[in-house]
């Protein structure tokens, strides 16, 4: 082997080592982000079903009440109202629900998914009426707050 060829090959060694190190660290970072043993983060999914009667909804920054049709997305800022002869059932995540009795006015203030160490955050503002709330115990505690006028 000629001296020029050896010099050229030796010049490539640092580049090959650098590429190998980058590949190794990239794989390590990707695996640590993936964490296959970590439980999947649950995001509070907000869905509603009218149990009986008429339920109205006003979307965030909305000015008018619309009849809830069963497909309208509930999101932070949505406001729900049950008529004097109706009930509604809101499900945030498995085991965490709110039932609105007749004549209830409720605002969904915050719905935020948790991450490994922190649980979901659900904040509701009840302006009037009655609600029944069920919060399922979990390994990672969630924040469920119901604010009322009293």
Protein Blocks (a to p, Z undefined) as FASTA:
>chain_A
ZZklmmmmmmmmmmmmmmmmmmmmmmmmmmmmnommbccddddddddddfbhjdddddeh
iabdcddehlaccdehiacdddfkbccdddfbghiacdddehiacddfbacdddfklccd
dddddfbdcddddddddfbdcddddddfZZ
